[in-house]
Every structure is written in C-alpha cells, then in structure tokens.
Amino acid sequence: MEDEEDISEYLQTGGKLLGMGVDGCVFMPPLLCKGDTKAERGKLTGKLGLSEYIQPEYKIMKYITETIPHAEEYFKVLKGKQNPCKIAPLEDQIERPMELEMCFSESETVSAYDLGRLRMLTMSYGGEPLKAPGSITARTDYWAFGRHLLEGATLLMAYGVVHADLHSNNLLVKNGLPIIFDFSSSYFVRSSRDIKERDLEHIFRRKVTSIDDISGRNQHPPEVVLFNGLFNNYSIKEDLESIFKERRPIINLMEIYLGVSKEDLINQINDYRKSTNYFERDPNIVEWWKHHWHTYDAYSIGYILLKLMLNMERIGVDLTAKYGSVKMKKMKTALQGLLNFNCVKRFNAAQALAIWDSADNKIIKKHATKWL
C-alpha cells in the first residue's frame, strides 16, 4: 500500500467529485476499469466523475482525438480500450484507497455514492501542471510556449471547438510546451444551431447573489460581465466598476508591459457597447455567441501569456535581451490584440499567431487561413 505522503505523486489537477463545480478528479495511474485485471500500459491518467459530466467531455475529447491532426502534441487525448468506463469494484482498487476518498467531500465516504453512476476517462499523461514548481524555469522558451499555445487554440477554432475554460490550472507542460486539457466546459460550434442558451449557463449568469458574482473568472472576457450585469439589473456603471475592480492585477500588467492604459480599455469597451444592440435589457446571448465565439478562448490565452511574461521576469529572465526588440514587439502586439476589451476588434488565435510567428506558420497554412 502506498504511504499517505506518496499519494500526491499520483495526483494531477482535479478536485473533489461534485465539489464546488468541480466535475471530477484525475488519477495517475488510472483506476482499474470494470472487467480489467491489470491497468492499461503506458504513462496515463484517469478522470473519474459522474456519468452525466463525463459523457459530454468524452464526446468532445473523442472528436478532438479522432479529428484534429497532431492532437496529442497540443491536447490531452483519449487512450485505452474502454472509454469511458465503469470502475472496478472497490476491493480491486485497494492499493490506493486514500486517492478514492480524496474524490469525495471530507464528510462523505466512497461507499456513500452509487459507484455505478461513476465513469472514468483514460487519457494521455500530458505533462506536469503549469503551476507545479519547476514547470517554468529560466530555460523556458517563452516565445515557443506562446506559439504552441496559440497553435493549439487555432486548431480548436478551425475545427469548431471552444474550450471555454482556459486558465493556468487547465494547462500542463511537457518538454517546455503547453498541453491543453479539461474539456468539461467545452462546446461544439460546427453549426449555428448547435448552441442553446442553457448550454451557456456556466458563462452567463441570470441569477447572482451579489455584484461580485457577475464578473466570473478573470480569464473570462469583459463582455461577459456586461451581459451578467444586464441579466441581474445592474447598471453599466456598476458593471464597468466590477470589471476594473476584479481585473485590476491584469489591467496593471497591461499598462506596464503592453502600454495599454485603463482609459484605453474603457474606450475599447465603450466603443463596442455603442456599436451593437446586444446590450439591451434582454440581450440575445446565443446570437452574440454565434458571432463572437472565436474570440472567447483568445482573451483567455492573452491573460495566460501576459501573466507568464510577469513570471518569467520574476525568475530573472530579460525577455527583450533574450529575443530582441523586434520579436518582443510582435509578441506584445499579439497580446494587445488578444486582450482587446472590444470583442469585435479582438484577435482570434490565428490572427495572434500570424503576428507572434508568421502567416506562414504551418498550422495556419494547413488549417486556418480563413480565420486571418
């Protein structure tokens, strides 16, 4: 049996099952699937959750695994013979009982749940969490990291997938490059008929308890705050105050590193408000989503890369000295476009990639020229 202190070696990003919106927890190696007598070979992970949460993620991951070229270079992909699978009886999982218990709230035990409702996805390893110590070092190639992340996002966009929850906890690092995972909040947008308002409920909130709840996560684009404010009868002034309060750290970074002031951002978002009728009292968010879904993940990527720029500086890396002023200017221009508060003028991933690298980038040329 594993010692308790060794359990953390097997755990990747995940969480308590059913806890605070977390839809599952990840094991490394995976748990045994029902009917199996030995674990799958290879360096794999398993995500365990309720079937109703695992099945939609499975559909997205199956599509990515089977459809997007070179998917494993950019994303965690499905592996194994059974996907998704029921887990084997608990007595067959006895080697790691503490891991199972960590999936559940502290007041519950594994036996309190109907294990027949649980399913597990078996996936590629993907790498170490971005936030893990040592994942980012002075040797990290920031430019290559950004290019790879933009290539992955460009592939998702080109093949009609919105991740919709990109942040540093949903990135792994393998050989110095990012791997995107956790598609539990993702959407297909292969057809404008694919999306209904109920599908967007985790982004757009029609009922909140306070104005602090309308802003969502910092990596969500600012227009989300405006919509949530309208849904909950807050004024535009209150919405803007919420945006600049909750996003103060990233706004400060935009001014320091990108030369974009708070006044610039206010002008960007006001220009968008004046150019559209979406911000009426009952906005049609489905219609908005059909037109602007391709910039949703883009904003999140800009957020991630700008914070990474700060972290590189904190560990003593002078990016201008490393890459030169011309390359540095291109990276900053790409970030300015990704983080534009006006979603009409915001770069999508392919547009940012064309500046960060070039329009001759292999991913753009093969898959995404129409998005430039």
C-alpha positions as CSV (number, residue, x, y, z in Angstrom):
1,M,0.0,0.0,0.0
2,E,1.2,3.5,-0.8
3,D,2.2,5.7,2.1
4,E,-0.1,8.7,2.5
5,E,2.7,11.1,1.7
6,D,3.3,9.4,-1.6
7,I,-0.2,9.8,-2.9
8,S,0.4,13.3,-4.1
9,E,2.8,11.9,-6.7
10,Y,-0.1,10.3,-8.4
11,L,-2.4,13.2,-8.4
12,Q,-2.7,15.8,-11.2
13,T,-5.0,18.7,-11.5
14,G,-8.5,17.7,-10.4
15,G,-10.7,18.0,-7.5
16,K,-13.4,16.6,-5.2
17,L,-16.1,14.8,-7.0
18,L,-19.2,17.0,-7.1
19,G,-17.4,19.7,-5.1
20,M,-17.9,23.4,-5.8
21,G,-18.5,22.9,-9.5
22,V,-15.5,20.5,-9.9
23,D,-16.8,17.7,-12.2
24,G,-14.2,15.1,-11.4
25,C,-10.8,14.2,-10.2
26,V,-7.7,12.9,-12.0
27,F,-5.6,9.9,-11.1
28,M,-2.2,8.9,-12.2
29,P,-2.1,6.0,-13.0
30,P,-5.8,5.5,-13.8
31,L,-8.1,3.3,-11.6
32,L,-9.0,-0.1,-12.9
33,C,-11.9,-0.3,-15.3
34,K,-14.6,-2.8,-14.6
35,G,-13.6,-6.2,-16.1
36,D,-9.9,-5.4,-16.3
37,T,-7.5,-7.3,-14.2
38,K,-4.5,-5.0,-14.8
39,A,-4.0,-1.4,-15.5
40,E,-3.5,0.0,-19.0
41,R,0.1,0.1,-20.1
42,G,1.9,3.4,-20.6
43,K,2.0,6.8,-18.7
44,L,-1.7,7.5,-18.5
45,T,-4.1,9.4,-16.3
46,G,-7.8,8.7,-15.5
47,K,-10.5,11.3,-14.8
48,L,-13.3,10.0,-12.5
49,G,-16.7,11.7,-12.3
50,L,-20.4,11.3,-12.5
51,S,-21.6,9.9,-15.9
52,E,-23.6,13.0,-16.7
53,Y,-20.5,15.1,-16.5
54,I,-18.0,12.6,-18.1
55,Q,-20.1,11.8,-21.1
56,P,-20.2,15.3,-22.7
57,E,-16.5,15.7,-22.1
58,Y,-15.9,12.3,-23.7
59,K,-17.7,13.4,-26.8
60,I,-15.6,16.5,-27.2
61,M,-12.4,14.6,-26.5
62,K,-13.3,11.8,-28.9
63,Y,-13.8,14.4,-31.6
64,I,-10.5,16.1,-30.8
65,T,-8.6,12.8,-30.6
66,E,-10.0,11.4,-33.9
67,T,-10.4,14.6,-36.0
68,I,-7.7,17.2,-35.2
69,P,-4.4,16.4,-36.8
70,H,-1.4,16.0,-34.4
71,A,-3.9,16.3,-31.5
72,E,-1.6,14.7,-28.9
73,E,1.0,17.4,-29.5
74,Y,-1.4,20.1,-28.2
75,F,-4.1,18.3,-26.1
76,K,-4.6,15.5,-23.6
77,V,-6.3,12.8,-25.8
78,L,-8.2,9.6,-25.1
79,K,-6.3,6.4,-24.6
80,G,-7.1,2.9,-23.5
81,K,-9.6,0.2,-24.6
82,Q,-12.6,1.3,-22.5
83,N,-13.7,5.0,-22.7
84,P,-15.5,6.0,-20.7
85,C,-15.6,3.0,-18.4
86,K,-17.2,2.0,-15.1
87,I,-14.6,1.5,-12.4
88,A,-13.8,-1.9,-11.0
89,P,-15.1,-2.8,-7.5
90,L,-13.5,-1.0,-4.6
91,E,-11.8,-4.2,-3.4
92,D,-9.9,-4.2,-6.6
93,Q,-8.8,-0.6,-6.0
94,I,-7.5,-1.2,-2.5
95,E,-3.9,-0.2,-3.4
96,R,-4.9,3.5,-3.4
97,P,-7.9,3.9,-1.0
98,M,-6.8,7.4,0.1
99,E,-7.0,8.6,-3.5
100,L,-10.6,7.4,-3.9
101,E,-11.6,9.1,-0.6
102,M,-10.0,12.3,-1.8
103,C,-12.5,12.5,-4.7
104,F,-15.3,13.0,-2.2
105,S,-16.1,15.6,0.4
106,E,-14.5,15.3,3.8
107,S,-17.8,14.5,5.3
108,E,-18.6,11.7,2.8
109,T,-17.0,8.3,2.0
110,V,-16.7,6.4,-1.2
111,S,-19.3,3.9,-0.1
112,A,-21.9,6.7,0.3
113,Y,-22.1,7.0,-3.5
114,D,-23.5,4.8,-6.1
115,L,-20.4,3.7,-7.9
116,G,-22.5,2.6,-10.9
117,R,-23.1,6.3,-11.7
118,L,-19.3,7.0,-12.0
119,R,-17.4,6.8,-15.2
120,M,-13.7,7.3,-15.9
121,L,-11.9,8.7,-18.9
122,T,-8.5,7.2,-19.6
123,M,-6.2,9.8,-21.2
124,S,-2.7,10.6,-22.2
125,Y,-0.3,11.8,-19.5
126,G,0.1,15.3,-21.0
127,G,2.8,16.6,-18.6
128,E,3.1,18.4,-15.3
129,P,0.7,21.1,-14.2
130,L,1.8,24.6,-15.3
131,K,1.6,25.8,-11.7
132,A,3.8,22.9,-10.4
133,P,7.2,24.0,-9.2
134,G,9.8,23.7,-11.9
135,S,7.4,23.7,-14.8
136,I,8.5,27.1,-15.8
137,T,12.2,27.9,-15.4
138,A,14.8,30.4,-16.8
139,R,15.3,27.9,-19.6
140,T,11.7,28.0,-20.7
141,D,11.4,29.4,-24.2
142,Y,8.6,31.9,-23.7
143,W,8.2,32.6,-27.5
144,A,7.9,28.9,-28.3
145,F,5.5,28.3,-25.4
146,G,3.2,31.1,-26.7
147,R,3.4,29.9,-30.3
148,H,2.5,26.3,-29.2
149,L,-0.5,27.5,-27.1
150,L,-1.7,29.7,-30.0
151,E,-1.3,26.8,-32.4
152,G,-3.4,24.6,-30.2
153,A,-6.1,27.2,-29.8
154,T,-6.1,27.8,-33.6
155,L,-6.7,24.1,-34.2
156,L,-9.6,24.1,-31.8
157,M,-11.1,27.1,-33.5
158,A,-10.5,25.7,-37.0
159,Y,-12.3,22.5,-36.1
160,G,-15.2,24.2,-34.3
161,V,-14.4,23.7,-30.6
162,V,-14.5,26.3,-27.9
163,H,-12.6,25.3,-24.8
164,A,-14.5,28.0,-22.7
165,D,-12.4,27.4,-19.5
166,L,-8.8,28.1,-20.4
167,H,-6.7,29.1,-17.5
168,S,-3.4,28.1,-15.9
169,N,-4.9,25.2,-14.0
170,N,-6.0,23.7,-17.3
171,L,-2.6,23.7,-18.8
172,L,0.1,21.1,-18.5
173,V,3.7,21.5,-19.5
174,K,5.6,18.8,-21.5
175,N,9.1,19.3,-22.8
176,G,8.7,23.0,-22.1
177,L,5.5,23.4,-24.2
178,P,1.8,23.7,-23.1
179,I,-0.8,20.9,-23.3
180,I,-4.4,21.9,-23.1
181,F,-6.8,19.7,-21.1
182,D,-10.1,19.6,-19.2
183,F,-12.8,19.9,-21.9
184,S,-15.7,19.6,-19.4
185,S,-16.9,23.1,-20.2
186,S,-16.3,22.9,-23.9
187,Y,-18.7,23.4,-26.9
188,F,-19.0,22.3,-30.4
189,V,-19.8,25.2,-32.8
190,R,-19.8,23.3,-36.1
191,S,-23.3,24.6,-36.8
192,S,-25.0,27.8,-35.6
193,R,-27.9,25.5,-34.5
194,D,-25.6,23.7,-32.0
195,I,-25.9,26.2,-29.2
196,K,-28.9,26.9,-26.9
197,E,-28.9,29.5,-24.1
198,R,-29.0,26.7,-21.5
199,D,-25.6,25.5,-22.9
200,L,-24.0,28.8,-21.9
201,E,-25.2,28.8,-18.3
202,H,-21.8,28.3,-16.8
203,I,-20.6,31.5,-18.5
204,F,-23.7,33.8,-18.5
205,R,-25.4,34.0,-15.1
206,R,-29.0,35.2,-14.9
207,K,-29.2,34.9,-11.2
208,V,-26.4,36.0,-8.8
209,T,-26.5,36.9,-5.1
210,S,-24.2,40.0,-5.4
211,I,-22.5,42.2,-7.9
212,D,-19.2,40.4,-7.1
213,D,-20.6,37.3,-8.8
214,I,-21.2,38.8,-12.2
215,S,-17.6,39.0,-13.2
216,G,-16.9,35.3,-13.4
217,R,-13.2,34.3,-13.6
218,N,-10.6,36.8,-14.5
219,Q,-9.7,35.0,-17.7
220,H,-13.3,35.4,-19.0
221,P,-13.7,38.3,-21.5
222,P,-15.1,41.5,-20.1
223,E,-18.2,41.5,-22.2
224,V,-19.3,38.5,-20.1
225,V,-19.5,40.9,-17.1
226,L,-21.7,43.3,-19.1
227,F,-24.1,40.6,-20.0
228,N,-24.3,39.2,-16.5
229,G,-24.9,42.7,-15.2
230,L,-27.8,43.3,-17.5
231,F,-29.3,39.9,-16.6
232,N,-29.2,40.9,-13.0
233,N,-30.4,44.5,-13.3
234,Y,-27.1,46.2,-12.6
235,S,-26.2,49.5,-14.3
236,I,-23.5,49.8,-17.0
237,K,-21.6,51.9,-14.5
238,E,-21.7,49.2,-11.9
239,D,-20.7,46.6,-14.5
240,L,-17.7,48.6,-15.5
241,E,-16.7,49.2,-11.9
242,S,-16.8,45.4,-11.4
243,I,-14.7,44.7,-14.4
244,F,-11.9,47.1,-13.3
245,K,-12.1,46.0,-9.7
246,E,-11.9,42.3,-10.3
247,R,-9.3,42.6,-13.2
248,R,-7.1,45.2,-11.5
249,P,-4.0,42.9,-11.5
250,I,-4.1,42.1,-15.2
251,I,-5.1,45.7,-16.1
252,N,-2.0,46.8,-14.2
253,L,0.1,44.3,-16.2
254,M,-1.3,45.5,-19.5
255,E,-0.2,49.1,-18.7
256,I,3.3,48.0,-17.5
257,Y,4.1,45.5,-20.3
258,L,1.8,46.5,-23.2
259,G,1.4,50.2,-22.7
260,V,-2.4,49.9,-22.6
261,S,-3.9,52.2,-20.0
262,K,-7.2,51.9,-18.1
263,E,-8.6,54.7,-20.2
264,D,-7.7,52.8,-23.4
265,L,-9.6,49.8,-22.1
266,I,-12.6,51.9,-21.1
267,N,-12.7,53.4,-24.6
268,Q,-12.4,49.9,-26.1
269,I,-15.4,48.5,-24.2
270,N,-17.5,51.7,-24.7
271,D,-16.8,51.6,-28.4
272,Y,-18.1,48.1,-28.6
273,R,-21.2,49.0,-26.5
274,K,-22.0,51.9,-28.8
275,S,-21.6,49.7,-32.0
276,T,-24.1,47.0,-31.1
277,N,-27.6,46.4,-29.8
278,Y,-26.6,43.3,-27.8
279,F,-26.6,45.3,-24.6
280,E,-30.3,45.9,-24.4
281,R,-32.2,44.9,-21.3
282,D,-32.7,41.4,-22.6
283,P,-29.7,40.6,-24.8
284,N,-29.7,37.7,-27.1
285,I,-26.6,35.9,-25.9
286,V,-27.0,33.0,-28.3
287,E,-26.9,35.3,-31.3
288,W,-23.8,37.1,-29.7
289,W,-22.1,33.7,-29.2
290,K,-22.6,32.7,-32.8
291,H,-20.8,35.9,-34.0
292,H,-18.0,36.1,-31.3
293,W,-17.3,32.6,-30.0
294,H,-13.9,32.5,-31.9
295,T,-12.5,35.3,-29.7
296,Y,-13.6,33.8,-26.3
297,D,-10.7,31.5,-25.8
298,A,-8.4,34.1,-27.4
299,Y,-8.9,36.5,-24.5
300,S,-8.1,33.7,-22.0
301,I,-4.8,32.9,-23.9
302,G,-3.8,36.6,-23.8
303,Y,-4.4,36.5,-20.0
304,I,-2.3,33.4,-19.5
305,L,0.6,34.6,-21.7
306,L,0.7,38.1,-20.1
307,K,0.9,36.5,-16.6
308,L,3.6,34.2,-17.8
309,M,5.6,37.2,-19.0
310,L,5.5,38.5,-15.5
311,N,6.5,35.2,-14.0
312,M,9.5,34.9,-16.4
313,E,10.6,38.4,-15.2
314,R,10.3,37.3,-11.6
315,I,12.7,34.4,-12.1
316,G,15.2,36.8,-13.7
317,V,14.6,36.4,-17.4
318,D,15.0,39.5,-19.5
319,L,12.8,38.7,-22.5
320,T,13.9,41.7,-24.5
321,A,17.5,40.7,-24.2
322,K,16.7,37.1,-25.0
323,Y,14.5,37.7,-28.1
324,G,15.4,41.2,-29.3
325,S,13.2,44.2,-29.6
326,V,11.6,43.2,-33.0
327,K,10.4,39.9,-31.7
328,M,9.4,41.4,-28.4
329,K,7.3,44.0,-30.2
330,K,5.5,41.3,-32.2
331,M,4.7,39.3,-29.1
332,K,3.3,42.4,-27.3
333,T,1.3,43.4,-30.4
334,A,-0.3,39.9,-30.4
335,L,-1.1,40.2,-26.7
336,Q,-2.6,43.6,-27.1
337,G,-4.9,42.2,-29.8
338,L,-5.8,39.1,-27.7
339,L,-6.7,41.2,-24.7
340,N,-8.7,43.9,-26.5
341,F,-11.8,44.8,-24.5
342,N,-13.7,45.3,-27.7
343,C,-14.5,41.7,-28.9
344,V,-15.1,42.9,-32.5
345,K,-11.5,44.1,-32.7
346,R,-10.0,41.3,-30.5
347,F,-7.7,39.0,-32.3
348,N,-8.7,35.4,-32.6
349,A,-5.9,32.8,-32.0
350,A,-4.9,32.5,-35.7
351,Q,-4.6,36.3,-36.1
352,A,-2.4,36.5,-33.0
353,L,-0.4,33.5,-34.2
354,A,0.3,35.2,-37.5
355,I,1.9,38.1,-35.6
356,W,3.6,36.1,-32.9
357,D,5.2,33.8,-35.5
358,S,4.1,34.5,-39.1
359,A,1.2,33.9,-41.6
360,D,3.4,31.1,-43.0
361,N,3.0,29.2,-39.7
362,K,2.3,25.5,-40.6
363,I,-0.9,25.3,-38.6
364,I,-2.3,28.5,-40.1
365,K,-1.4,27.5,-43.7
366,K,-2.9,24.0,-43.4
367,H,-6.0,24.7,-41.2
368,A,-6.8,28.3,-40.5
369,T,-6.1,30.7,-43.4
370,K,-9.8,31.7,-43.5
371,W,-9.5,33.0,-39.9
372,L,-6.9,35.6,-40.7
